[in-house]
Amino acid sequence: MKTRPLGTTGWNVGRIGLGCMGMSFAYTPGRRDDAESAQVIRRAVDLGVTLVDTADVYGPHTNEELVGKALTGLRDDVVLAGKCGLVVRDGDIVPDGRPEHIRAAADGSLARLGVDEIDLYQLHRVDPQVPVEETWGAMAELVRAGKVRRIGMSEATVAELDAAHAVHEVATVQSELSLWSQDQLEAVVPWCAAHGAAFIAYGPLGRAFLTGAVKPGHRLEDGDWRRGNPRFQDAAITANQHIAQGVADIAAAHRATPAQVALAWVLAQAPDIVPIPGTKRLAHLEENVRADGVELTADEITRLTALGRTAEGPRY
């Protein structure tokens, strides 16, 4: 796989990374298979995937344990990315940016991952109840303590990024970016370019919608969080089918799959973007990695961009 620099961290990573959330959390909970998920992680490294992303809230905690075990013997081959700052409280996922929580969360992540140091530790969400400078100061302390090498933010605004960056360098920003979720291109991606930060794109396949897998009448499993997502309600699924079809049409012209075209579009947006599609299936992993070889024309990129902007329904 071709590589690209992860901002100014000094790390070159495979152009396509791996998001591990769905292996333990949020999607199709009735079909969790840790053994196959571990195979996916190890096979991903074989294929040139070097950015592997997890978080303490996934499970909670079980995803970190899975990733840590799967990477046994492969630790030096990957950039291991974790996240903190979200907790499960009374059945809801809420932010917790208190410095004491950040410190405790990091120690927990290190133990569950079975490592002495995490390459990239990201603030999962900014806590509106805690000044971002305080939270980010605690994140910076982790760097000085040698517990993490670099720190990044997730779903942060430009104002929050500016405030944090004044305290300590923001190495990466992770937020949703796909054909039908393009808002990060307006301000945050340019901020990353201006500040030497990489942009890590989660949800690059539109939570599977852009692959063509979600058709009218499609029923998501009980426990799949998309059942409450506005874009996965029956009316929105039907209204947005033209987007999936447009992606499929361009894929056919390239003898590629819709997933590969959706990933190629994300890669084409800026040289400092690394998408992290998630999967727990080996076949989907192999498919996603082959997106590295799909080169869209300027006209196709323009058409896909315009098509994605017609999406109906908010992303949350």
N, C-alpha and C positions, 0 to 999 in steps of 0.2 A: 504494500500500500504506500502511496505517496504520503509525505509528511508535510506539516506546516508548523511554524513556531507558535508556541502557546504564549502569545504576547511577548513580553520581555523577560520571561522567567528563565530563559536559557534552555528550556526543554523543547525539543521537537517531538511532536506526537503524530500518530496516524491521523489522517484527515477525518476519519470517522471514529468516534469513541463509542463507549458502551454505557448506557444508563441502566442501573440494576434495580430500580425501584419496583418494577412490575414482577420481579421474581418473588417478592415477599409481601407485596402491599398494593392495594388499590385496584388492580385489574384481575379479573377471573380468579377470585380467591379459591374457588373449588378445584382449580387445576394446578395448584402449586406442586412443583416437583424439584426439590433441592438438588437431587442428584443430576438431573438434566441441566438445571441452571448452572451448577458448578462446571459441567462439561462445556456449556456455552461460554463461560468466562475464560476457561483455559483455551478453548478453541479460538476465541477472539484474539488472545495474545499470539497464538500461532499465525493468525491471519494479518498481524500487523497493527491490531488495535492496542494502543498504549495508554489511553486515558480511560480509566475505569471509575465510575461515579456511584457513590452510595450516600446514605445519611442515617443518622441515629433514629430518626422518627419512622423510618421504613420498617414496619413490623409491629410495634417498634423494636428496634435493636437486632432483630433476627437477620436483617439484610446485611448488616455489618459482619455478623458472625459468618454468614454464608460466604461473603466476598473474601474475608480473611482466610478462611479455610481453603477456598478455591485457588487463592494466589500463593499457597504454600510452595516454595521453591521458585516462584516467579516474581517475587517482590521487586527485584532490581530491574525487571523488564517493563514495568508500568509506572505511570504517574497516578498514584492513588489519591482520589479526590473524595473527601467526606464533607458532611454538612452538619451544622448544629443550629440551635435557636428556635426550633419548633418542638412542642411537647404535646402529648395526648393528655387532656384534662377533662374529666367528666364526659368522655366520649367524643370530645371535639379536639381538633388540632389547632393550637393557639401558639403565638410567638412568645418566647421568653428570652429577652436580651439582657437580663441582669448579669453583671460580670461574674457573680458567684456561680450562676448556672452555666455560663460559657466555660469556666474553668473545670467544673465537674463534668460537663458533657465531653470535653476533650479527653479527660482521663478515662471516661467510660468508652469512648470510641477507640482509643489506643488499646485498651484491654480487649475489646471485642474483636478488633481487627488483628490483634496479635502482632502489633508492630511497635517500634520504639519512636517512630516519627511518621507523621502523615504529610505527604507531599503538598497537598492543597486542601486547606480547610476553609469552608465557605459558610457565611452567615446565611442560613436558609431563608429567613425573612427578617426585616427590620421590625423591632418591637416598638409600636407607637407610644408605649408607656415608659420607655427608657431612652434618654438621649443617645442618638446613634454614636456620638463621640465616646460615650462611656462603654457601650458594647464593643465598638471597634478597638478601643484601648485595651479591652480584655483580650480580644483576638490578637492584637499586636504583642501582648505579653506572652502568648503561646509561642510566637516566633522567637522571641528573645530567650524563652526557656528551653528552646530546642525541641519542643513537642510537635511543631508543624513547621514546614519550610516556607510556604507562601499562604496568603489568605485572600479570599475572594468574597463577593457578595452575590445574592440571588434575588431577583425581582426587586431591585432597588431603583429608585428614581435618580435622575441626574443630581438633584439637590442633595439626596442622601449620599450619593457617590462622592460629590464634592466635599461634603462634611467629613466623610470617612477618610478620603484621600489626604486631607489636611493633617490627619493624625498618623496615618501609616499607608504605604502604597497599597492600592487595590490591584491585585494581580490579574483577577478575572471577574467577569460578571456572567452569571448563569441565569437565563430567563427563557421563557417560551418563545420560539421563533419557528414559523413554518409558513407555507404558502397562505394559509388562511388565518395566521396570527402574525401580522407584519409590523405591529406598532413599535417594536423595539428598534426598527430601522430608522425611525424618525430622529431620535435623540440619543438613546443609550449606545447603540452600535457606533455612531460617530464619536461619542465620549470615549469609548474604548480605544478607538483609533488614535485619538488625540493624546491619550494618557498611557499608551503602551500596554493596555490591558487586552487580554483575549476575551472573546465572547463565546461562551459555551451555550449551545442551543439545545434546550430540552424540548420534547414534544415535536420533533421535526417532521413526523409523519401525521401530524394532526390527530394524535391519539388513535391511530389506525384508520381514520376516515379517508385520508388521502390515498391509502393503498387500494381502495375500492372494496374493502372487506365489510363495510357497514352499508347495507341496503335498506330501502323502506321495508318496514315490517321486522327488521332485525331486533331480536330481543337479547339484551345484555343480561348476564347472570346476576342473580342476587348477590349483593355485596360489591359489585363492580361500581366504583364511584361515578363512572360516566352516566349512570342511570339518572343522576340528579343534575347533570351538566346541560345547560341550555341547548348546545349544539347537537346533543344526542337525544333530543325529544323527537317524536315522530314527524312533526311538521318541519322542523329544521333539517332533519335527515333527508326528507324528500326535497326540500327547497334547495339544498346544497349538492344534490347529485350531479348537477352540471359541472361542478368543480372537479369531482372525482373522475367524471367522464373526460374532461379536458386533459387532465393529467394522464389518463389511460391512453388517449389519442396520441399524445407526444411520446409516451413510452413505446407505443407500437412502432412509431417511426424510427426509434433507436434500437428496436429489438431488446428493449429493457422492460423492467417492471415499473408500475406506478410508484412503488416505494423508492426505487432507485432514482427516478426522475424527481420526486419530492426532495430527496436528499441532495441531489445535484443542484437543485435550485437554491437550497440553503448554502451550500458550499460556494456558489457563484456570487453571493451577496457581498462578501468581503474576505480578504485573505487571512483575517485574524479570527474567523468563525470556525468553531469545531462542533458539529452536531453530535449528540449522544443518543441515538435511537435506542430504545429499550426493547428487549425481547427475552423470552425464556425458551425459545425454540432454535435448535441448531440450523434448521433450514432457513429461517428468517434472518439469522445472523449472517449466513453465507450470502444471502440475497442483499442485505444491507451493505456489506463490505464491498460488493461488486459495484456499488454506486460510485466508487472512486474512479471507475473507468468511463463514466458517462459524462460527456461534454455537451452541454446545451448550447445552441446558437444564441446570439444576442436577441434575435427575434423571438425565439421560444421563451427565453427568460422574461422578456417584456410581456408576452401573451400570458404566461403563467402568473406573473405579478398582478396583472389586471384582473385575471380570473379570480385569484385568491381574495382580492379586495371586495368581491361581490358576496362574500360569505354572510349568511344570515345567522343572527344569534350571537350574544356575547360569549367570550371564552370561559367565563365563570358566571 
